[in-house]
Amino acid sequence: MKKGTDVPAEGHLAGVTRRQFLQRSAALSVSASALGGLLLPRWASAQTEATPQRGGHLILAIDNASSSDRLDPAYYFEQYMYHVGRQLFNTLTELHDDGSLAPGLAESWETTDATHWVFTLRQGVTFHNGKTLTAEDVVYSLNHHRAEDSPSAVKGYMEQITELAARGSHDVVMTLSAPNMDLPYLLGEVNFAITPAGANFDEGIGTGPFVLESFEPGVRTLVKRNDNYWKSDRAFVDSVETRAFNDATARVAALMSGSVHFVNRVTPSIVSRLEGASSLTINRNSGSFQVTFPGLADRAPFDNKDVRLAMKYALDREQLLNLLVQGYGQVGNDTPLFPSNRYFTTDLPSHAFDPDKALHHWRQSGMDRPIRLSTADGATFEGAVSAAELYQQSAQRAGIPLEVNRVPADGYWSEVWRQHEFCASGWSSRPTADAYLSMVNLSNAPWNEARWANEQLDQLIIAARGEQDEATRRQMYHDIQVLYQQEGSTVAPLYMDSISANRANVRGYVDVPGEVATRSVEKMWIAS
């Protein structure tokens, strides 16, 4: 079968009525005086269509930056570097604005059995250093994630590829160990950036819309327009400056003052205070971020199934929804998939707050010490500390001792996540079910945050990705969710809306369903 430009996405994010709310944490507020004199807000859906203008210096304020950040996409872990990566690099495939699959550096691809794939490259594409893109560059770049000692977050995706070779200058041939219907989607992940064969990824040489000028990890990144970009209708601004703003309040204050043009991850409490701002446009991607609390399954206490169940029943999810993200999310039920995904199942047993069940399983576990939940605001999701405190309160109501261990945001992903027994985490939606499951839930996945190894789950994930019968595939993904919910050591209680904002004179931003990191920077322009 041949894959074209209009492959449907697995699902689109459904709109849900939202209510504004007041976050109880004063640290996340913006003073009323900072908003004085402003009028009604502009929402993304109300933007006036216009012909993009060229020129200008676009400034982004993005969170989750770290002094340990690298340009090498094998080390991309969070939003800041995702944004930078999209500015510098391209991938073989992309997503249309509606979330459906689109060609990228590969203009087409085909397979007969979902095991043997041929990707044909777009011709005439050049790297920032002037080199012409060839199949050899793609093989080199993808092999970067396949090395035995590779630390890449997407190494798990690559382990299914048994053969990877260039056939001439423009064809890349891939053979998989088992069929995978979703391979083209996976190759659109920002981590699969393409650089010239033999190049050091940390030099940032890509085929993307912007060329690297300077990179200061944890501080700022400066790029200029790629005048030779292969998309003639993109890269409108002359330059882009991506500033590190890990504090939500500081990001919005910078936006309000006009010192930046765009900010990501606006907290709901701050959104409620921006309703008077005619100078802003607010963008909302419904239910696109999943809050998780992974407990390490390979050690005590989460190697005990009763502890896992106790912690699932001990969280008041409705309270978390109401106090943390009122009107800007929906309750989760410990499934790994998102409600927008076509394989998402709603017939799982409810893990709603149940003090009696929680205490029963706690006593059955024989635990004689408190559980420590490690968290940090600015590293995972805004309000993570407040969420942990709400968790602590509901657990105490169930008679379960839960301690909140507040840790520094810097170094969280290397020193806390996958290291501490219980921590706060979260994931953005992916374009397919397998894109998330293979990255986070396979036993050997580099980002298996709970360290939960389950042979039955592995077999189901691998079988489902290659199953061509839709009814059988749907049943497999149902069984995966049942197993994950009932046996896994991750509490997944909430889906949050992802909210961003920009100055009203900045146009072109689009929230793409299933896109982890926005490619919109190449579409954004500044109206005079």
N, C-alpha and C positions, 0 to 999 in steps of 0.2 A: 504494500500500500504506500501511496505517496502522501507526504504531509505538506500541506500548503500554508497559505498565510491566514486562513480563517478557521483554525482548529479551536473549538469552543473550550472555554475554561471549565474547571470542575464545578464552579458555582460562583455566584456573585453575592456580594455582601448586601443582605437585605436591610432596608431602612426600618428603623424602629423609632417610635416617638420618644423624644428626649425631654427631660426636665432639668432645669438649672438647679444647682445646689450650692450650699456653702460648706466647704471643707472645714472640718473642725480644727485642722492644724493651722495655726496663725502663720507659721513659717511659709506657707504656700499662698499667702494673700498678697494683693496689691492694694496699696492705700488708695482711698477714694480721691484724695487730692491729686494723685497722678493721673486720674481719669477725667478731671474737671473739664467742662466745656465741650464734651464730645457728643456726637449725635448717634443716630441708629447705626448698627453694624452692617457690614456687607458680608453675605455668605457666598461661598464659592458658586453655588447654583445660580446666583443672580448676576454674575459677572457679565458685562457687555462684551459681545464678540467684536473683535477689531483686528486689523492687520498688524502683526507683530512689528515692532520697531527694533532696529539694531543699535547697539551702543550701550554704554553705561557700565558701572561697576556694581555687581550684585553681592550683597553681604548676607550670609547665612549664620544663624546662631544655633548650633546643634549640640545636643547633650551626649553623654557617654564617651567623652574623650578621655584619653589617658596618656601619661608620659611614656608609656610603653607601646603606644600605637606604632604600626609599621605600614608602609605602602604595599608590602607583599600581601596579596589577597588570601594567602593561606592563613594569615593571622587576623583577618577581619572577624570581629566578634560582635560589634555593636554599631549603633546608628551613625556615630561620627565617621568612622572609616567606611561604612557602607556608602554614605553620601560622597565622600572623597573618591572612593573607588569608581562610582558611576560617572564622575566627572572625567576621569582619566582613561578608563578602559571600556571596551565593549565585550560582549559575550556572543556565543554562536547564535543564540536565540534571544528573543525579548518577549514582552507582553504588550498587546494593544491596550489602549486606555480602558477597554471594557474587561480586561483580564484574559482575553483569548490569546493563543499563541501566535507569535509573529516572527518572521525572519530577522536575524541580526547580521553578524558577520557571515553566517551561512545563509545563502539565498534560498536553499531548498534542502530537503533531506528525504530519504526513502528507506523502507524496510519491507521485507516480505513476511517475516516471522517474529518481529520485535526483538530478535537476538542479533541479527547482522544489520548494521546501519551504515549508510553512506551519507555524509554531509558535504554538500557542494558549496564552496566558498564564493562570496561575492568578489568580483574582480575589480581592480583599480583602487583598492583600499590601501592607504599608506599609514605607517606608524609615525609618531611624532618626530622620530629621527630620520624620516625620509624613506625608510625601508618599505618595500611592497609586501603586503600580507601574503603568505603562502601556507600551504597545508603543514609544512614543517614547523611553522611558528605555533600552530594550534596543537600539534602533537607535543611539542616541547612544553607548552603552557599547561596542558592537561596532565602530562606526566609529572609535573611539579607537585601534584597532589597524590600521586600514586606511589611515590618512593616509600620504601619500607619504614624509614625513620621520619616520614613527613608528619608534622604536627597539625596539618591542615584540618580545619573543621569539616571539610567536605571529602575527606579521605574515604569515609564510609561509602559515599556515592561511587567513588572510583574503583572500589574493590570488586565491583561486579564486572568491570571491563577486563577481559582476558587478553585482548589484542587491540592495539591502537597504532595505526600506521597511516602515513601519507601515501596517496596514490596519485602520482603526478603532482602538479603544483596547486590544484584547486579542490581535490577530493580527500576527505578524511574518513577512513574506514574504521569502524569500531565493532568488535565482537564481544558479546556479553556472555557471562556464565549461565544466564537464564534470561528468558524474555522480560523486557521492561517496556511497557507501552508508554511510560511517562519520561523516557530518557530525554527527549528534546526539551521538555519543561525544565528538567534538572539542570541542563547545560546553560540555562539562562540565569542561574544564581550568580550574584555579583562576585562570588569567590572564584568563579571560572573565567576570570578576566584573561585576555590574550595579550601577550608581550612578545617581542621578537625572540627567535630561537637563540639561546645562549645569553640573553640579557639577564641582568639582576632585577627582579621584580621591584626591589626597593628603590630603583631609579624612577619608577613611575612612568615608563615608556609604554603607552598604549596607542589605540586608534581612536580614542574617545573624543568628545566635543571640546575638551580643554587640555592645555599643555601645562605641565607642572612648572611653576616658578620657584616656590619655596615651600618647605614642609617643616613645621615645628611641632613635634608630637605633644599633644595635650594643650596646645596654645592656638595655632592657626595654620591654615593652608591657603596658599595663593596660587591661582591658575589663570592662564590667559586663553583667549579663544583660539581654537585650532582652525586656522584659515583653510586648511586642506581637508576638513572633515567631510566624510563621505555622504553625510546627510546634509544636503544643501539648504534644507528648510529647518535647520536646528542651529544651536549655539548662537543665540542672538546678542547676548551681552559681550562686552569686550573682555571682561575678567570677572572672576568669582573669588570671593574671600570667605572661607569657612572658619568661623571662630568657635572655639571651645567654650560652651556655656553649660556647665553641668547643673547649675542651679535654676530651677523653673522660674522663680520670681525674677532673677536677674535677666533671664532671656526675654521675658515679657516686658520688663522695664526698658530694655534696650530697644525692643520693637516700638514701644510707645514713644520713646524719645526720638525715634527716627534714625538711630545709629546703626540699625540692621534692618534688612528688608523682609526676612523670613525666619520663623522659629518653629522648631518641631516640639512635639510633646507638651502641649499646653494643658495644664491640669484643669479639671472641670471647675474647681473653685475660682480659678482665674478667668475662665471663660465667662462665668456669671458676672464678673466685674468688667467685662469688655463689651457689654451689650450697648454701651453708648458710643462706641468708637466707629464713626463713619470713615475714619482714616484706615481701617483695617478690613481684611477679608479673612473669614474663619473657614477652615476646611475640616470636615469630619468624616472619618472612615469608620463606619459602624462595626463594633465587635471584632476589630482586627488584631487585638492584642490579648493574649491569654496569660493570666496570672497563674503561676505555679509555685508550689512549695515542695520541692523534692526532698525526700528522706533517703539517705544512702542505704540501699538494700543489701550491700555486701558487708555490713557490720551492725552491731547492736546500736540502738534498739530497733532499727527499721528492718532488720532481718526477721523480725517477729510479725507475723500477719495480723495478730490482734492489735499490736501497736499501730500498724498502718490503718486499720479500720477505726480504732479509737480516735485517731487524729482526723480522719475524714468526717466522722460524725460530730466531732467536737467544735467544728467551725460553723458559726452562724453566718451562712452565705448571704441571706437576705439583709442582715445588718451590714455586712461588708458592702453590698450593692448600694444600700441606702445612705450610709455614712461616708463611704469612700468615693463612690462614683454615681451619685444619685442621677438617674436618668441618662447616664452616658455609658451604659453597659448592660450585661445580662448575667444571671447566675449560671455558673458552670456545674457540671456533675461528674468531674474526674475522668472525662474522656479526652484523648489526645487531639481529636479533630475539632474544627471550628464549625459553628452553626451554618456558615455560608457554604461549607463543603457538601457536595451532593451525596456523600456517603455518611454524613453525620446521622447518628441514630438517636432517637428520643425515647426509646422504650427500655432504657436501663433502669434498674432499681434506684430510687432516689437516695442521695446521700445528704439530704437536708439535715440541719442541726437537730440532733436527738441526744440530749444529755444522758438518758438512760442507756441507750445503746453504746454511747461513747464510754461511759463508766464501766459497763459490763465487759467490753473488750479490753479496757485498760486493766481491770482486775484479772481477767483471763491471761493477760500477757505476763503478769508477775513483775512488772516494772516497779522499782523501788526508788527511782530518782526522777527529777524533772527532765523534760525534753527542752533542749536549748535551740531556739529559732534565731539564726543569724540573719541580719538584714542591714541595708544601708540605703538611704534616699540618694538618688542621683546615679546609682549604679545599675539598678534593676528597672524599677518603674517609680514614678513620682507617687509619694504616699506609701511607699513600701514599709516604712517604720510604723506609720499609723495603722496599716493593714495588719502588721504583726501584733500591735498592741490590741487591736480588736479581736484577733485570734486568741491572744492570751486571756482576754476577758471572757470570751465564750467558753474556752477550755476550763477556766476556773469555775464557771457556772456548772460545768459537768463534773467537777471534782478532779480534774486532771491538771497537774502542775506543769505549766509551760512558761519558760523564761525567755524574754526577748534579749538577744545579744546584739546590741547596736555596734556595728563595725565601720571603719572608714570606707568611703566609696572607692578611693584610689586603690587599685590592686584587688578589688573584690573578686574579679573573675579568675584570678590566678591563685589567690590565697584562701578564699572562702568557698566559692562555688565548686562543687564536687570534692570539697575537702572537709567542710563542716557537716555534722550529722543531719542537720535540717536547716534549710535556708530559703530565702525568697528569690524567685527567678521569674522569667516570663518570656513569651515567644510571640513574634509577629506571624500572621497567617502566611501560608505558602500556597502556591497555585494548585498543588495536587496533594492528595492524602499521603502518597509515598514520599513526597519531598520532606514532609515533617517527620514521618515515622522512621525513615531511613537515617535521618540526621540525629534523632534524639532517642529512639526507642530500640533499635537493634542492639543486641548485647555488646557488639564491638564498635558501636558508633562513637566517634570521638567526643560528641556532645551528649552522650548518654548521661544526663545530669543526675539521675538517681542511682546509677551503677546497677541497675536492675537487669540481670541476665535471665532470659526465659527462652528456652529452646522452642517451645510451641509458638510463642509470639514471633520469633525470628522466622520460623517456617511459614507462618501466615503472611507476614509482611512481604517476604520474597515471592511467595506464590501469587499474592494479590496483584503485585506490580506487573506481572506478566500475563494475568488472566484476561482473555479476550471476550469471554462470555459475560455479558453485563450482569445478569442475575447472579451468577456464581461469584463474580467479583464483589458485588454488593454484599452478599452474605459473608464473604471473607472479611471485609472491612467492619461489618457488624460484629463478627466474632472477635476481631482484634480489639474493638472498643470494650466489649464485655470483659475480656481477659484483663485488659489494662485497668479498667475501673475496679474490678473485684480483687485482683491480685497485686497490682502495681503499688509502688511505695511513694507515688506522687499525688499530692492533693492539688487539684486544679479547679478552684472554686469560682472563677470569675472571668468574663470576657469584657475587656475595656474598649471603648472607642478610642481611636488614635486621632488626636486633634492637633492641628497645626494652624498657624496664622501668618499672614503676610501684609505688608503695606498695600493699600488699595490700588496703588499705581503699578503694582507688580502683577503681571498676568501670566497665564500659561500653566500654572500649577495644576496637576491632576493627581488625585488619589487613585491608584490602580489596584483593583482587587487582587490579592495574592502576591503583590510585589513587596518584598521585604525592604528594599531600599529604593527610594524614589529615583527615577531617571528623569524626573521633570525639570531638573536644572537645565537640561539642554533645550527645553521648551519655554522656559521662563524669560520674560522680557520686561523692560521698564518703560511704562508709558510716560510721555512727556506732559 
